């Protein structure tokens, strides 16, 4: 049935269930579950649904469908009819057996019933709220420039191609982009292929370094001799990292690793990873090898921002990777920047996520954790 629906009417469009329709649907669904439980004695299928003979095949089929969709690279799982139908079937089983245990709470062990209800009701809440909340979830990507408040973003939750531009109920003003970089690395490469050589006979030693530098090209004197290019400290837009290094050559890569033998040759000079203003610079060692400084890897990058909401409300904060700014139901993540400008980027890319049903999903998960802890404790007490 799921495959027939998928290939006839197409994938599920959750936008049709946006608030308040998903809330109304939830109320109707809970009411229908209550009615089904009330008439269970007169309908065999409903009574059978609350048995292990229905639950185990449903779980097995759910795992199978999830694996198939995941392994085939189908990233539209929540819009797939085969997945949603088995998901719905599992919710029905959970809902009915949870109602039965709640209504018969006085029978049997109170602790045992409490564990059961926490586990099953928690899972039911997590599944239902995750499904219906998918319609209200908003995920957008916003690009902000320094000094320019921006409220327009690209909608990442829709299926429209190209993605539509939406106007958010907030705007973000970028004040400053902050980046910390790892120390520079020095790599020996093959002159012909530009491939990295891991077992070269050269050992690289850093003599001096400018974190912010500019190149000064050598000039010819009256005799036609040209001075060597050099780098000077320069704390201005477009500055690059430059280092003066000494390269020492040994007879073999093994001796270079030990660095105990007498060196055969040495080379000195400047290397730089460059920037958008200055080119990168390599030091040629011999006919086979050169040494380069790759682009420095970011250790941490963040943005100093002000977020403006309605009613003249504003919030200042720092947004960095894996440390979002939370405001009025929105989570704002730092995801990228202008990599061409690097440390001099005046642009930050943010991902904004709003999921009003997420707290209820978390509540269901916490209930399952509480049920697991209670089960563990009671099982330990029984053994004693």
C-alpha distance (Angstrom), angle and dihedral (degrees) to the residues before:
residue distance angle dihedral
X1 . . .
X2 3.79 . .
X3 3.80 92.9 .
X4 3.80 91.4 47.2
X5 3.80 91.2 52.8
X6 3.81 92.1 44.5
X7 3.80 93.7 54.7
X8 3.81 97.3 38.8
X9 3.80 109.0 40.4
X10 3.81 96.6 14.9
X11 3.81 131.8 -130.0
X12 3.79 122.4 -23.7
X13 3.79 116.0 -86.2
X14 3.80 104.7 -147.5
X15 3.80 90.9 -173.7
X16 3.80 87.7 79.5
X17 3.83 87.3 68.4
X18 3.79 99.0 52.6
X19 3.80 119.0 140.4
X20 3.01 127.5 -34.7
X21 3.82 93.4 21.1
X22 3.82 94.2 60.1
X23 3.82 91.0 51.1
X24 3.82 91.1 50.1
X25 3.81 89.8 46.5
X26 3.81 90.7 51.9
X27 3.82 91.8 52.6
X28 3.82 91.2 48.7
X29 3.81 91.6 46.7
X30 3.81 93.7 52.4
X31 3.83 89.9 46.6
X32 3.82 91.2 50.4
X33 3.81 90.8 49.7
X34 3.80 89.0 53.0
X35 3.81 91.4 49.9
X36 3.81 91.9 47.7
X37 3.78 90.5 51.6
X38 3.80 90.7 49.2
X39 3.83 92.4 55.1
X40 3.81 95.8 38.8
X41 3.80 93.0 111.7
X42 3.81 90.2 60.9
X43 3.83 98.3 44.2
X44 3.79 116.3 57.9
X45 3.84 95.1 -160.9
X46 3.80 91.8 60.0
X47 3.79 92.3 49.8
X48 3.81 90.4 46.6
X49 3.83 90.4 50.3
X50 3.81 89.5 66.5
X51 3.82 93.5 57.7
X52 3.78 132.4 91.1
X53 3.82 88.4 -112.4
X54 3.80 88.9 70.3
X55 3.80 98.7 35.6
X56 3.83 100.2 52.6
X57 3.85 97.5 50.1
X58 3.81 90.0 44.3
X59 3.83 91.5 52.9
X60 3.81 91.7 45.7
X61 3.80 92.3 49.5
X62 3.82 91.1 46.2
X63 3.81 90.9 54.0
X64 3.82 90.9 46.6
X65 3.82 94.0 51.1
X66 3.81 91.5 45.8
X67 3.83 91.6 51.3
X68 3.79 93.0 47.0
X69 3.80 93.7 49.6
X70 3.79 92.1 43.7
X71 3.81 96.9 47.4
X72 3.81 93.1 46.7
X73 3.79 90.1 56.1
X74 3.81 94.7 -115.8
X75 3.79 102.5 159.4
X76 3.82 92.1 -179.3
X77 3.81 94.6 75.5
X78 3.81 95.2 135.4
X79 3.81 89.6 53.5
X80 3.80 93.6 50.5
X81 3.81 117.2 106.9
X82 3.85 95.4 -150.4
X83 3.82 90.2 55.1
X84 3.82 95.8 42.5
X85 3.82 93.9 48.9
X86 3.81 93.9 54.2
X87 3.82 88.1 42.0
X88 3.82 89.0 54.3
X89 3.80 91.6 46.6
X90 3.82 90.7 53.4
X91 3.81 90.8 49.2
X92 3.79 90.3 53.7
X93 3.81 91.7 51.8
X94 3.81 91.8 48.0
X95 3.79 93.1 46.1
X96 3.78 95.8 50.4
X97 3.80 97.6 45.8
X98 3.82 90.3 45.4
X99 3.81 90.9 53.4
X100 3.81 89.7 49.7
X101 3.81 93.3 51.4
X102 3.83 92.8 46.1
X103 3.81 92.3 51.2
X104 3.82 90.8 47.8
X105 3.80 94.9 42.6
X106 3.81 92.9 125.5
X107 3.79 91.1 58.7
X108 3.79 118.1 85.2
X109 3.78 127.4 -5.3
X110 3.81 114.3 -12.6
X111 3.81 92.1 -148.0
X112 3.80 91.7 48.6
X113 3.80 91.5 49.5
X114 3.80 90.7 47.1
X115 3.82 91.6 52.6
X116 3.79 90.8 48.4
X117 3.80 94.0 49.0
X118 3.82 93.6 46.4
X119 3.80 91.6 51.2
X120 3.79 98.7 43.2
X121 3.80 100.2 34.3
X122 3.81 89.7 45.7
X123 3.80 91.7 52.5
X124 3.82 90.7 45.0
X125 3.82 91.5 52.1
X126 3.79 92.6 46.6
X127 3.82 93.1 49.9
X128 3.82 96.7 43.9
X129 3.81 95.8 44.4
X130 3.80 92.9 44.2
X131 3.82 90.7 52.8
X132 3.81 98.9 43.5
X133 3.80 92.9 36.7
X134 3.79 89.4 57.9
X135 3.80 87.8 77.5
X136 3.81 92.9 57.7
X137 3.79 97.5 41.2
X138 3.79 114.1 112.5
X139 3.78 124.0 -163.6
X140 3.79 119.3 179.8
X141 3.78 138.4 167.8
X142 3.79 117.9 -138.5
X143 3.80 127.4 -172.5
X144 3.81 115.9 -155.9
X145 3.80 130.2 -171.5
X146 3.79 125.7 -154.6
X147 3.80 111.8 -82.0
X148 3.82 95.5 3.7
X149 3.84 116.4 104.6
X150 3.80 109.4 -142.2
X151 3.81 129.9 -165.1
X152 3.81 100.5 164.3
X153 3.79 118.3 96.8
X154 3.78 141.9 167.8
X155 3.81 113.7 -102.0
X156 3.83 109.2 -125.8
X157 3.80 97.5 178.9
X158 3.79 99.1 63.1
X159 3.79 127.6 84.0
X160 3.79 95.8 -135.4
X161 3.80 115.9 122.2
X162 2.93 119.2 -120.4
X163 3.83 92.1 29.5
X164 3.78 114.8 -108.4
X165 3.78 125.6 -116.5
X166 3.81 114.8 -116.8
X167 3.80 131.6 -169.0
X168 3.80 112.2 -128.2
X169 3.82 126.9 -145.9
X170 3.80 87.7 -119.1
X171 3.79 137.9 46.1
X172 3.78 131.0 -146.7
X173 3.80 125.7 -144.3
X174 3.80 115.9 -164.1
X175 3.81 114.0 -144.8
X176 3.78 101.8 173.3
X177 3.79 140.8 -6.6
X178 3.82 114.6 -136.3
X179 3.79 125.0 -162.4
X180 3.81 134.0 174.5
X181 3.79 116.7 -164.7
X182 3.77 134.1 -158.9
X183 3.84 116.9 -110.9
X184 3.80 113.5 -82.7
X185 3.80 120.3 -89.9
X186 3.80 128.3 -144.8
X187 3.78 119.0 -143.3
X188 3.79 130.2 -171.9
X189 3.80 111.7 -139.3
X190 3.78 137.3 -173.7
X191 3.81 111.1 -103.1
X192 3.81 93.9 -138.6
X193 3.80 103.2 39.9
X194 3.83 101.2 24.0
X195 3.80 86.6 -134.8
X196 3.80 119.6 148.1
X197 3.81 114.9 -102.8
X198 3.79 112.1 -146.8
X199 3.82 97.7 -179.3
X200 3.79 103.3 42.4
X201 3.83 121.5 146.0
X202 3.81 90.5 -123.4
X203 3.81 126.6 100.5
X204 3.82 117.1 -160.1
X205 3.81 121.9 -145.6
X206 3.79 123.6 -174.4
X207 3.80 112.4 -136.9
X208 3.80 101.4 175.2
X209 3.77 138.5 -11.4
X210 3.79 140.1 -161.1
X211 3.81 113.9 -154.1
X212 3.82 88.6 -164.8
X213 3.77 113.1 31.0
X214 3.80 145.5 151.9
X215 3.79 128.0 -155.4
X216 3.80 122.2 -113.1
X217 3.78 110.4 -160.4
X218 3.79 117.6 -138.8
X219 3.79 119.8 -109.6
X220 3.77 130.9 -141.4
X221 3.79 119.3 -115.2
X222 3.79 126.6 -144.5
X223 3.81 91.1 -82.6
X224 3.79 93.0 54.2
X225 3.80 95.5 -106.2
X226 3.78 113.7 141.0
X227 3.78 124.7 -145.4
X228 3.79 118.6 -128.4
X229 3.79 117.2 -97.8
X230 3.76 112.0 -107.3
X231 3.80 140.7 -177.3
X232 3.78 127.1 -124.2
X233 3.78 131.7 -167.3
X234 3.80 110.4 -89.2
X235 3.83 123.5 169.7
X236 3.78 99.1 -166.6
X237 3.78 139.5 107.4
X238 3.79 110.9 -61.0
X239 3.80 97.6 20.4
X240 3.81 115.1 155.1
X241 3.80 135.7 -155.9
X242 3.82 114.7 -100.3
X243 3.80 132.0 176.6
X244 3.78 134.7 -169.8
X245 3.80 107.1 -137.3
X246 3.77 140.8 -178.3
X247 3.80 118.3 -140.9
X248 3.81 116.3 -158.9
X249 3.81 121.0 -162.9
X250 3.79 123.8 -151.4
X251 3.78 130.8 -173.5
X252 3.81 93.7 -98.3
X253 3.77 143.1 0.3
X254 3.82 90.0 -102.9
X255 3.80 91.9 56.4
X256 3.80 89.5 45.3
X257 3.80 89.4 55.1
X258 3.81 91.0 51.0
X259 3.83 93.2 38.8
X260 3.83 89.2 -161.9
X261 3.81 100.0 112.2
X262 3.76 126.7 82.1
X263 3.84 112.0 -84.8
X264 3.79 117.7 -117.4
X265 3.78 98.6 -154.8
X266 3.80 143.4 -2.2
X267 3.80 133.5 -152.8
X268 3.79 128.3 -168.3
X269 3.77 131.4 -168.0
X270 3.79 149.3 107.2
X271 3.80 126.8 -64.5
X272 3.80 126.7 -176.2
X273 3.77 138.3 179.7
X274 3.81 89.0 -143.2
X275 3.77 128.2 -146.3
X276 3.79 138.6 -130.9
X277 3.82 86.7 -74.7
X278 3.81 103.1 38.2
X279 3.82 128.1 43.5
X280 3.77 121.8 -119.9
X281 3.78 116.1 -100.9
X282 3.80 130.7 -145.3
X283 3.80 130.1 -166.2
X284 3.79 113.5 -132.7
X285 3.79 109.9 -138.1
X286 3.82 101.7 -177.8
X287 3.78 139.6 -41.2
X288 3.82 91.0 -62.6
X289 3.78 107.9 37.0
X290 3.79 143.6 39.5
X291 3.77 131.8 178.6
X292 3.81 122.7 -130.8
X293 3.79 138.4 179.7
X294 3.86 109.3 -130.1
X295 3.79 120.0 -144.9
X296 3.77 109.3 -73.7
X297 3.79 115.2 -104.8
X298 3.81 118.4 -124.3
X299 3.80 114.0 -114.0
X300 3.79 94.3 -174.7
X301 3.77 134.9 -6.5
X302 3.77 129.2 -175.0
X303 3.78 143.8 161.5
X304 3.78 131.2 -127.4
X305 3.81 105.2 -142.2
X306 3.76 146.5 164.8
X307 3.81 116.5 -140.7
X308 3.80 115.0 -154.6
X309 3.81 119.3 -155.3
X310 3.79 131.2 178.4
X311 3.82 123.4 -68.4
X312 3.82 90.9 39.3
X313 3.81 92.1 -69.2
X314 3.78 117.8 151.5
X315 3.80 136.5 175.9
X316 3.79 127.9 -159.6
X317 3.78 119.1 -151.1
X318 3.78 151.2 137.6
X319 3.81 117.9 -104.7
X320 3.78 118.8 -163.9
X321 3.78 138.2 161.1
X322 3.84 111.6 -63.7
X323 3.81 90.4 1.2
X324 3.81 105.5 87.2
X325 3.77 126.7 -174.6
X326 3.82 111.5 -118.8
X327 3.79 118.1 -152.9
X328 3.81 132.6 157.3
X329 3.82 94.9 -18.9
X330 3.82 94.5 -44.3
X331 3.78 127.4 111.9
X332 3.80 113.4 -155.4
X333 3.82 115.8 -158.8
X334 3.80 129.3 -169.3
X335 3.81 106.2 -129.6
X336 3.80 107.8 159.3
X337 3.80 149.6 -17.7
X338 3.80 139.6 -158.2
X339 3.81 98.7 -59.5
X340 3.81 91.8 -175.6
X341 3.81 89.9 64.4
X342 3.80 92.9 37.4
X343 3.80 113.1 -178.4
X344 3.80 88.8 7.2
X345 3.80 93.5 58.3
X346 3.80 114.9 143.0
X347 3.80 91.7 -173.7
X348 3.80 133.2 75.5
X349 3.79 128.2 -171.6
X350 3.80 116.7 -146.1
X351 3.79 132.6 -171.4
X352 3.80 114.7 -147.8
X353 3.81 121.0 -160.5
X354 3.79 127.7 -173.4
X355 3.81 119.0 -178.0
X356 3.83 111.9 163.6
X357 3.82 92.3 -178.4
X358 3.80 94.2 54.4
X359 3.86 95.8 92.1
X360 3.81 89.1 59.0
X361 3.81 90.4 50.1
X362 3.80 88.6 51.5
X363 3.81 90.2 48.8
X364 3.80 89.4 55.0
X365 3.80 91.0 49.4
X366 3.82 91.6 49.0
X367 3.81 89.3 50.8
X368 3.80 90.1 53.5
X369 3.81 90.3 49.5
X370 3.80 90.4 49.6
X371 3.80 90.0 49.9
X372 3.81 91.1 49.7
X373 3.82 91.5 50.7
X374 3.81 91.8 48.1
X375 3.80 90.9 48.6
X376 3.80 90.6 50.6
X377 3.81 92.6 49.1
X378 3.80 95.2 46.4
X379 3.82 91.7 46.0
X380 3.80 89.2 53.2
X381 3.79 92.1 49.5
X382 3.81 91.7 50.5
X383 3.82 91.0 53.8
X384 3.81 89.9 52.2
